[in-house]
Amino acid sequence: MTTAILRQSGGSVILSIPKAFAESMGVTAQSQVHLSLDGRVLTVSPRYRIEELVAGCTPENAHAVAFDAEVGAERIE
């Protein structure tokens, strides 16, 4: 477990994330992250942009397409 010291900046409290943690999460300075609070537990997780997610799609990691056959009244001729 790592301990951090919170700092004050204006009206905000700042939590510095150790470099090794940031690298493991795949974030850098200026990255957007999601914050969630469950009781007194703060969770920080990366926030991905749709462009980043789509860029990682390849035929090798794509899921089977569920809409490859006509199913009902959606057929257009």
Sine and cosine of phi, psi and omega as CSV:
sin_phi,cos_phi,sin_psi,cos_psi,sin_omega,cos_omega
0.00,0.00,0.68,-0.73,0.03,-1.00
-0.96,-0.27,0.61,-0.79,0.04,-1.00
-0.96,-0.30,0.64,-0.77,0.03,-1.00
-0.78,-0.63,0.39,-0.92,0.05,-1.00
-0.94,-0.33,0.78,-0.62,0.03,-1.00
-0.98,0.18,0.60,-0.80,0.02,-1.00
-0.85,-0.53,0.36,-0.93,0.02,-1.00
-0.98,-0.21,0.68,-0.73,0.11,-0.99
-0.58,-0.82,0.96,-0.28,-0.08,-1.00
0.89,0.47,-0.78,-0.62,0.01,-1.00
-1.00,-0.06,0.13,0.99,-0.05,-1.00
-0.94,-0.35,0.41,-0.91,0.13,-0.99
-0.96,-0.29,0.75,-0.66,-0.10,-1.00
-0.96,-0.29,0.73,-0.68,0.09,-1.00
-0.92,-0.40,0.88,-0.48,0.06,-1.00
-1.00,0.06,0.76,-0.66,0.01,-1.00
-0.99,-0.14,0.79,-0.62,0.04,-1.00
-0.83,0.56,0.56,-0.83,-0.05,-1.00
-0.81,0.59,-0.68,0.74,-0.02,-1.00
-0.89,0.46,-0.60,0.80,0.05,-1.00
-0.92,0.40,-0.72,0.69,-0.01,-1.00
-0.87,0.50,-0.68,0.73,0.02,-1.00
-0.89,0.45,-0.66,0.75,0.03,-1.00
-0.89,0.46,-0.58,0.81,-0.01,-1.00
-0.99,0.15,-0.27,0.96,-0.04,-1.00
0.97,0.23,0.51,0.86,0.02,-1.00
-0.88,-0.47,0.38,-0.93,0.07,-1.00
-0.71,-0.70,0.03,-1.00,0.10,-1.00
-0.84,0.55,0.66,-0.75,-0.02,-1.00
0.99,0.16,-0.05,1.00,0.10,-1.00
-0.92,0.39,0.56,-0.83,0.13,-0.99
-1.00,0.00,0.65,-0.76,0.01,-1.00
-0.75,-0.66,0.38,-0.92,0.13,-0.99
-1.00,-0.02,0.66,-0.76,0.10,-0.99
-0.89,-0.46,0.71,-0.70,0.10,-0.99
-0.68,-0.73,0.49,-0.87,-0.06,-1.00
-0.81,-0.59,0.82,-0.57,0.05,-1.00
-0.84,-0.55,0.99,-0.17,-0.13,-0.99
0.91,0.41,-0.89,-0.45,0.03,-1.00
-0.95,-0.30,0.24,0.97,-0.02,-1.00
-0.98,-0.21,0.87,-0.49,0.05,-1.00
-1.00,-0.10,0.79,-0.62,0.05,-1.00
-0.91,-0.42,0.74,-0.67,0.04,-1.00
-0.90,-0.44,0.82,-0.57,0.02,-1.00
-0.69,-0.72,0.50,-0.87,-0.03,-1.00
-0.87,0.49,0.55,-0.83,0.10,-0.99
-0.93,-0.36,0.89,-0.46,-0.04,-1.00
-0.99,-0.11,0.59,-0.81,0.12,-0.99
-1.00,0.03,0.50,-0.86,-0.03,-1.00
-0.84,0.54,-0.57,0.82,0.01,-1.00
-0.88,0.47,-0.62,0.78,0.02,-1.00
-0.93,0.38,-0.64,0.77,-0.01,-1.00
-0.92,0.38,-0.70,0.71,-0.01,-1.00
-0.91,0.42,-0.61,0.79,0.00,-1.00
-0.88,0.48,-0.45,0.89,0.00,-1.00
-1.00,0.08,-0.06,1.00,-0.01,-1.00
-0.98,0.18,0.75,-0.66,0.06,-1.00
-0.70,-0.72,0.30,-0.95,0.07,-1.00
-0.85,0.53,-0.49,0.87,-0.03,-1.00
-0.95,0.32,-0.52,0.85,-0.04,-1.00
-0.95,-0.32,0.13,0.99,0.00,-1.00
-0.98,0.22,0.57,-0.82,0.06,-1.00
-0.99,0.13,0.34,-0.94,0.05,-1.00
-0.88,0.48,0.63,-0.77,0.00,-1.00
-0.98,0.19,0.80,-0.60,-0.05,-1.00
-1.00,0.05,-0.12,0.99,-0.10,-0.99
-0.89,-0.45,0.62,0.79,-0.06,-1.00
-1.00,0.03,-0.11,0.99,0.02,-1.00
-0.78,-0.63,0.51,-0.86,0.06,-1.00
-0.94,0.34,0.72,-0.69,-0.10,-0.99
-0.94,-0.35,-0.64,0.77,-0.09,-1.00
-0.51,-0.86,-0.69,-0.73,-0.12,-0.99
-0.97,0.23,0.09,1.00,-0.02,-1.00
-0.97,0.23,-0.12,0.99,-0.05,-1.00
-0.90,0.44,0.79,-0.62,0.02,-1.00
-0.87,-0.49,0.78,-0.63,0.01,-1.00
-0.90,-0.44,0.00,0.00,0.00,0.00
